[in-house]
Amino acid sequence: MTLATRNTEPGADAMQLAQAIRSKRLSPLELVEAILARIARYNPLLGAYLAVFEEEARSAARRAERDVMEGRELGLLHGIPISVKDLIETVEGPTTGGSRLYGAGIRSGRDALVVQRLRRAGAIVLGKTNLHELAYGVTTVNEHFGPARNPYDRERMAGGSSG
C-alpha cells in the first residue's frame, strides 16, 4: 500500500498530505490517481460526484509535481485534491446546481472567486459534487441526478444541501 493509498482513507489530514508533498514523500500525481480510483470505485454506489475532471486533475498534479521537484515556492494546499459543490463555477465544466433548469449546465469559462483562491494555494480540482437541487433542501435527494448516499450506510441519506 502506498502513502497515497493509505492517506486517501476517510480522515486523512490535508495538512499532513501537504507536508508529505513538500518533503517529496508523496507525489501529487500519485495522490490524485489514488483518489480518482476511489471515486471510480465508489461514486456509482454513492452518487457523490456529478462531474469528475480526470484529465484536468492529472495535468494539474503533474504541474504540481514539477513545482515540487524544481524547488518552487509552494502554496499551503499545493498538490491537494479538492472537490467543489456543483453550485460553484469552475473552468473545467458546466455548473448545473443539481438542476435540469439549466439544461446541460452553465459554462462561464471562469472560476468562482473561492476556486481561484484555492488554486492559488495549490489545490487541484477533481470534480463537482452532488447537491440538493439548487442547494434548496436538506436531504440531498436529487430528482435529476440521483441521491448522494451516506458512505457509512447507503440506505441513509447524506443529508444537508450539499450531501
C-alpha positions in Angstrom: 0.0 0.0 0.0 1.4 3.4 -1.0 1.4 6.5 1.1 -1.2 8.0 -1.2 -3.5 5.0 -0.9 -3.2 5.0 2.9 -3.9 8.7 3.1 -7.0 8.6 0.9 -8.8 6.6 3.6 -11.5 8.6 5.4 -10.0 11.0 7.9 -6.8 11.8 6.0 -5.4 15.2 7.1 -4.8 17.7 4.3 -2.0 19.4 6.1 -0.2 16.1 6.7 -0.6 15.3 3.0 0.7 18.8 2.0 3.7 18.3 4.3 4.4 14.8 2.7 4.2 16.5 -0.8 6.6 19.3 0.3 9.1 16.8 1.7 8.8 14.7 -1.5 7.5 11.7 0.3 4.2 11.9 -1.6 3.7 12.7 -5.3 0.7 14.9 -6.1 0.1 12.7 -9.1 0.1 9.6 -7.0 -2.3 11.2 -4.6 -4.7 12.4 -7.4 -4.6 8.9 -9.0 -5.4 7.2 -5.7 -8.4 9.5 -5.1 -9.6 9.2 -8.7 -9.5 5.4 -8.3 -11.7 5.7 -5.1 -14.1 8.0 -7.0 -14.4 5.5 -9.8 -14.9 2.6 -7.4 -17.4 4.3 -5.0 -19.2 7.0 -7.0 -21.6 4.6 -8.7 -22.7 3.5 -5.3 -22.7 6.9 -3.5 -23.6 9.4 -6.2 -21.3 11.9 -4.6 -19.9 13.4 -7.9 -21.9 14.9 -10.7 -18.7 15.5 -12.8 -15.1 14.3 -12.5 -12.4 16.2 -14.3 -9.8 13.4 -14.6 -7.5 14.7 -17.3 -7.5 18.3 -15.9 -6.7 17.0 -12.4 -3.9 14.8 -13.7 -2.5 17.7 -15.7 -2.6 19.9 -12.6 -1.0 17.2 -10.5 1.9 16.8 -13.0 2.5 20.6 -12.8 2.3 20.5 -9.0 4.9 17.6 -9.0 7.2 19.6 -11.3 7.0 22.6 -9.0 8.0 20.4 -6.0 10.9 18.8 -7.8 12.1 22.2 -9.1 12.0 23.7 -5.6 9.4 26.4 -6.4 7.6 28.2 -3.6 4.5 26.2 -2.8 1.1 27.3 -1.6 -0.4 25.9 1.6 -2.6 23.4 -0.3 0.0 22.6 -3.0 -1.0 19.3 -4.7 -4.0 18.7 -2.5 -7.1 17.4 -4.4 -10.4 19.1 -3.6 -14.0 18.8 -4.8 -16.3 21.7 -5.5 -20.1 21.8 -4.9 -21.8 21.9 -8.3 -23.2 25.3 -7.4 -19.8 26.9 -7.8 -18.3 27.8 -11.2 -15.1 26.1 -12.4 -13.4 26.4 -15.8 -13.3 22.7 -16.2 -17.0 22.1 -16.7 -20.5 23.5 -16.6 -22.4 24.3 -13.4 -25.8 22.6 -13.0 -26.7 23.5 -9.5 -28.1 19.9 -9.4 -30.9 21.1 -11.6 -32.1 20.5 -15.2 -33.3 24.1 -15.1 -30.0 25.0 -16.7 -30.1 22.2 -19.3 -26.6 20.7 -19.6 -25.3 23.4 -17.2 -23.9 26.9 -17.4 -20.5 27.3 -18.8 -19.0 30.5 -17.5 -15.4 30.0 -18.7 -14.1 31.1 -15.3 -13.6 30.0 -11.8 -15.6 31.4 -8.9 -13.5 33.6 -6.5 -13.3 30.8 -3.9 -12.0 28.4 -6.5 -9.4 31.0 -7.7 -8.2 31.3 -4.2 -8.0 27.6 -3.6 -6.0 27.2 -6.8 -3.6 30.0 -5.8 -3.0 28.0 -2.6 -2.1 25.0 -4.8 -5.3 22.9 -4.7 -6.3 20.6 -7.5 -10.0 20.5 -8.5 -11.1 16.8 -9.0 -14.7 17.4 -9.8 -18.1 18.7 -8.8 -20.2 17.2 -6.1 -23.9 16.3 -6.0 -26.3 18.5 -4.1 -29.9 19.0 -3.3 -31.4 20.8 -6.3 -30.1 24.4 -6.2 -28.9 23.6 -2.6 -32.5 24.2 -1.6 -33.3 21.4 0.7 -32.0 19.1 3.4 -32.0 15.6 2.1 -29.6 15.7 -0.9 -32.1 13.5 -2.7 -31.7 15.0 -6.2 -34.6 14.0 -8.5 -32.5 14.8 -11.6 -29.1 13.2 -10.8 -30.0 10.8 -8.1 -29.3 10.9 -4.3 -26.0 11.4 -2.7 -25.8 8.5 -0.3 -24.2 8.2 3.1 -20.9 6.4 2.7 -21.2 4.6 6.0 -24.8 3.4 5.3 -26.1 3.7 1.8 -29.6 3.1 3.0 -29.4 6.5 4.7 -29.3 9.9 3.0 -26.2 12.0 3.2 -28.2 15.0 4.4 -27.9 18.7 4.0 -28.0 20.8 0.9 -24.5 19.5 -0.1 -24.6 15.9 1.0 
